[in-house]
Amino acid sequence: MADYLTMISKKTARLLAIGAGMGGMIGGGSERQVALLADYAENLGVAFQIQDDLLDITVEQKILGKDFGSDVKRHKRTYLVIHALEHGTASHQRHLRQVLATPNLTTEDALKVREIFEETGTLSSAISAVRDYITRSRTAVDELAASAEVSGLRMLLDVVLNRNA
């Protein structure tokens, strides 16, 4: 899991953090304000990616706009797969590895994997992780609020937390 979190931190999260930090610099922010903006954005990026992993296996294709279970079908190592492999029973782990080793997975296979995610507490863990990273972002925004207008930043946190596509 640590490797996965490092990977998404260097991918989605870092990109957002750099953009937010640069925006703070261009806007004349203090070093502390720039650091808070970067911290806000980095945690938001991690939350966004875990939420994306979650939506891929929990939201219907017509709502999500992409193939249901596409991460599972492409054998991606997501937060969900890693958590289930780390926390599932031996039977769950064996079944998940078998499914992920199968080429050309179907929607039915993805539904079976979703059952494993439900049974292992993986879905609830992902939801908790998203909320935790959103809380970290909110903490940075709350400190920033003493010296800047942050309503748009707070709104973005709510959008990511409550998105379904």
Stockholm file with secondary structure:
# STOCKHOLM 1.0

chainA/1-165         MADYLTMISKKTARLLAIGAGMGGMIGGGSERQVALLADYAENLGVAFQIQDDLLDITVEQKILGKDFGSDVKRHKRTYLVIHALEHGTASHQRHLRQVLATPNLTTEDALKVREIFEETGTLSSAISAVRDYITRSRTAVDELAASAEVSGLRMLLDVVLNRNA
#=GR chainA/1-165 SS CHHHHHHHIIIIIHHHHHHHHHHHHHTTCCHHHHHHHHHHHHHHHHHHHHHHHHHHHHSCHHHHSSCTTHHHHTTCCCHHHHHHHHHSCHHHHHHHHHHHTSSSCCHHHHHHHHHHHHHTTHHHHHHHHHHHHHHHHHHHHHHHTTTSCCHHHHHHHHHHHHCCC
#=GC SS_cons         CHHHHHHHIIIIIHHHHHHHHHHHHHTTCCHHHHHHHHHHHHHHHHHHHHHHHHHHHHSCHHHHSSCTTHHHHTTCCCHHHHHHHHHSCHHHHHHHHHHHTSSSCCHHHHHHHHHHHHHTTHHHHHHHHHHHHHHHHHHHHHHHTTTSCCHHHHHHHHHHHHCCC
//
